[in-house]
Amino acid sequence: MSESLPPHPPVPVRRSRDGSVTIIRIDNPPVNALSRAVRAGLLDALREAVADPTASAIVLCGAKGCFAGGADIREFDGPSLDPSLPEVCAAIAGSPKPVVAAVEGHALGGGCELALASHARVLAENARMALPEVKLGLIPGAGGTQRLLRLVDAATALDIIASGRFLAAAEAQGLGLADDVVPARDVVATAARRALARAGAAPTLSEQPVRVGDVEVFRSLAARVRARARGQRSPVAAAELLEASLGLSFAEGLALERSTFLELRASDQAAALRHVFFAERRSAEVPGIDRSQARDVTRVGVIGAGTMGTGIAAALLGGGYTVRVVEPDAGVRRRAPERIAEAARRAARASGAPVDLAGLTVGDGIACLADCDLVVEAVFEDADLKTAVLRFVVDATPDGTIVATNTSYLDVDRLAAATGRPDRVVGLHFFAPAEVMRLVEVVRGASSSATAVATAFAVARRVGKLPIVAGVCDGFIANRIMASYRREMEYALEDGALPHEIDAAFEAYGFPMGPFAVADLSGLDIAWARRRRLAASRDPHERYVPVADWLCEAGRFGRKSGAGWYRYVDGKPMRDDVTERLIKGASSVRGIARSPIPADRIMQRALAAMVEEAASILREGVALRASDIDLAMIHGFGFPAWRGGPLFESGRFGAAAPADRTASADP
Ligand code: COA
């Protein structure tokens, strides 16, 4: 047997020369994360360049069109490893030879901090800079906060750090973070010229004063950051750190930044947000489906210009698709372009990227869908109507067109079978408002082709959504879990709690709204109609709380009718005697002696209901893995991401989280 030599370990940092300029290149695929080997390699390369008498300047860049995707997030599960990133940044900033960062692609987190520690920054037109650490429960920990405070005023620094948003090259230049913006092919050469011209040196950022700016503007932004955090520590810690830093020297600020970073690094919130980060990447792995099976999509049809159809159309336009909306009702059709434009503006506010409406047409005839690659039906949630529409679309479009149904509850297999071509049909369940909500369930029918699933998945990703694969069942993943905890909360009402107490418990836990406020916002009538439809098949022994039915019988359909679980005064929800009398009536009919339920007990019950339903969902194979359920709850129903989702959270408290269906096959 021939013995092969062990493979040469890849070198994650490479050094080369361009005249008297040393080029130091990070090469650690896929995103040039700053692992321990990269940090050590950077320090070695810097030392050698500084010691080399023939080198007069240094350019720092990244291989394969990416500067650096930040700290290696996988390392955060263990202890800090030397050399640390602050050490590398200090070596760059303190280099006696000028170091200029040549940024192509992403310079994120620690990558952005390396660039900020450099003596100048040249950005390629495609560069994106960000300090997204708060999204991982952290703050920048390698001097990023202190250096940023010396480039932009405190309010701008807080905006950048607390939002973690990506800055395009032009914005970075406008803010003073970039010295030059050039085409990508010129970025290293321009940085080399700048580095040579700089030899002899201007003061580094650490020698400059903090740019305080308008303190009142900073304080009011900090107050908004606190209000929006809903229990998440990292953005609040960023605001506190920046405020404290305004009165500190660079060295004192660095020390405070580091201690805050290390404290957050060890926190449960950071662990939960890392779980979410990797869960999002893992959710793209679908057994039996390969990304390459997706068909190319340029034209997408949307049937129905109601709330869902207009939101879906706006989301698709945001992904750069040509969108053809078909709406038979003349009045609705006339208003559709403006409603889509409004939805597109909301989408742009959420994503920061403007939406181009030029690709939109609205018509009444299905004939215009004949050359669409994908058609999404978004008509009213009625099985007969959807069946008829899907049949019509399948007949009117070529064989290769994928046909998606945007249903929340209906049986996708049944709908698909009725078309005679179930292989072409897939569920694409958007959450309202579709232009803003990130979650999309891709419902894989028993006969959906791999192409149909891969295409739906790819389109959802391109429009910036988070697609999660779900199997066919009543409510799929997210709505099924929501129904389970809402039912449990109705039991809690009968047992002694009141809607405002339950909603307050959810908000204190980190949800943006509680279940009764959400129900009022969505409207109580659709669920009522569904309950009436299912009444005959309901198990007579099942505990059933009639209060929602009584509210609807009284014409209280939620916010839109002025009353539901709450009464609305000037749009504000108020506790309502009528609702509370009905709830107490339900308790006495059931013979329950009501007693108050504390907030933590309310949340324990809600979480237990979520976990129990999740176990069934996994057992039945409706979800591929536990982490997909966490994502569905976070992005579909506002479960706080910093708690990691219901299954991650329950695992932390010792309850056995239900096992992944893919755990062994798909590690
Ligand atoms: N550390 C370790 N791994 C990372 C990473 C990081 N900072 N950033 C990305 N990766 C991994 C992903 O887990 C994924 O691995 P996989 O292929 O095994 O699933 C791979 O790199 C590609 O990432 P993905 O997000 O799928 O690629 P993308 O092209 O869509 O996006 C980025 C690239 C860099 C924009 C995105 O990954 C990102 O935002 N990363 C995090 C950046 C960050 O927050 N840095 C600060 C850390 S404190």
Residues whose N, C-alpha, C, O or C-beta is under 5 A from the ligand:
A	BS01	COA	P30 V31 A33 G69 G70 A71 D72 I73 R74 H106 L108 G109 G110 P132 E133 R281
